[in-house]
Amino acid sequence: MAVLTAEEGTSLIDPEFYYRHGYPTRYRFFGDHRGQTIWFNPETQPRGPVQIGGFMAGATALAAKGLLDTPHGREYYGLFPTLFMLGNPLQNFSHVVYPVDAGTARGVIRMYWAGEAENATELFARHAGLTMMRDLHAEDIDVIEDGYAGLSSGAIEHIHFQTQEALCRHLYNTVTEKVRALQAEAS
Amino acid sequence: MAALPAGFRALEPFVERWALAGEAARAAARSAASDAERLEFYQAAQPLMQAALAHLDGKPIGSLTGCDAALMRLMLSLANVYHSVEVLGDAEAENARMRARLQFTDHAPY
């Protein structure tokens, strides 16, 4: 396993730069697979009584099941090629990207909880979290489509992946290796 | 016949619009409502949230029926609408445009 932390990758840039922009604080590579540690803003506060109530109820239910404390809470895992999972027990989800054709992909996001909700408060907390996650993921769609459009236009011939794009670089390299291996095998 | 349990009748005007079965239907109602309609529901339901959940916690969550099921669905709509009111604010319309493309596949019991 290879590990690259923000501190190691920022010899020319103050690590605070990474924190200000919310970049991951660590990148890891497991053969074909990859992962990153999500930066957490310690100043983040719930915005209102329902969000606070949802967070508190969700955390309480998880703690009662012994699931709140986990070393994987800020880990985002990427299994080659396109299965992703966040280890956070409050917002545990997987995201699978399926190719539809050469220019189109479909993303399927699944949220997971341990067992059925035991009462109305726990069910409410799960749904409050579900709403937040849907709204957050929806904001990615425009960015992804714009990225596809830009790449498809041919306007850019080269991309220089920076440190915080190490997972993209790893995916690109892994795909390239596998395609070349297949071509060599075919020839 | 009352649509909601005693103590929550103040929410009866919201039952038809917000006590909907299924997360997809509730999310659609949220997006279809105006800012004023969402705020009106939120301002009525949020102060009763703790009492409503405490009432429902005393019942088996897997088999709520009648008034109790309607109250649960209202609370789950509140779990939708709060994000527009408490978090998104002026960004709600833009987020609604984007989330319209991220459809729910419903597995929720209510």
HADDOCK unambig.tbl for C-alpha pairs under 7 A between the chains (distance, minus, plus):
assign (segid A and resid 47 and name CA) (segid B and resid 86 and name CA) 5.76 0.50 0.50
assign (segid A and resid 47 and name CA) (segid B and resid 87 and name CA) 6.01 0.50 0.50
assign (segid A and resid 48 and name CA) (segid B and resid 86 and name CA) 5.42 0.50 0.50
assign (segid A and resid 50 and name CA) (segid B and resid 46 and name CA) 6.96 0.50 0.50
assign (segid A and resid 50 and name CA) (segid B and resid 82 and name CA) 6.35 0.50 0.50
assign (segid A and resid 118 and name CA) (segid B and resid 61 and name CA) 6.71 0.50 0.50
assign (segid A and resid 119 and name CA) (segid B and resid 57 and name CA) 5.24 0.50 0.50
assign (segid A and resid 119 and name CA) (segid B and resid 61 and name CA) 5.20 0.50 0.50
assign (segid A and resid 120 and name CA) (segid B and resid 53 and name CA) 5.83 0.50 0.50
assign (segid A and resid 120 and name CA) (segid B and resid 56 and name CA) 5.74 0.50 0.50
assign (segid A and resid 120 and name CA) (segid B and resid 57 and name CA) 5.21 0.50 0.50
assign (segid A and resid 120 and name CA) (segid B and resid 61 and name CA) 6.02 0.50 0.50
assign (segid A and resid 121 and name CA) (segid B and resid 53 and name CA) 5.51 0.50 0.50
assign (segid A and resid 121 and name CA) (segid B and resid 57 and name CA) 6.61 0.50 0.50
assign (segid A and resid 124 and name CA) (segid B and resid 75 and name CA) 6.97 0.50 0.50
assign (segid A and resid 124 and name CA) (segid B and resid 76 and name CA) 6.03 0.50 0.50
assign (segid A and resid 124 and name CA) (segid B and resid 79 and name CA) 6.52 0.50 0.50
assign (segid A and resid 127 and name CA) (segid B and resid 76 and name CA) 6.62 0.50 0.50
assign (segid A and resid 127 and name CA) (segid B and resid 79 and name CA) 5.92 0.50 0.50
assign (segid A and resid 128 and name CA) (segid B and resid 79 and name CA) 4.53 0.50 0.50
assign (segid A and resid 128 and name CA) (segid B and resid 80 and name CA) 6.44 0.50 0.50
assign (segid A and resid 131 and name CA) (segid B and resid 80 and name CA) 5.64 0.50 0.50
assign (segid A and resid 132 and name CA) (segid B and resid 83 and name CA) 6.72 0.50 0.50
assign (segid A and resid 135 and name CA) (segid B and resid 95 and name CA) 6.73 0.50 0.50
assign (segid A and resid 135 and name CA) (segid B and resid 99 and name CA) 6.26 0.50 0.50
assign (segid A and resid 138 and name CA) (segid B and resid 98 and name CA) 5.36 0.50 0.50
assign (segid A and resid 138 and name CA) (segid B and resid 99 and name CA) 4.73 0.50 0.50
assign (segid A and resid 138 and name CA) (segid B and resid 102 and name CA) 6.14 0.50 0.50
assign (segid A and resid 139 and name CA) (segid B and resid 95 and name CA) 6.88 0.50 0.50
assign (segid A and resid 139 and name CA) (segid B and resid 98 and name CA) 6.24 0.50 0.50
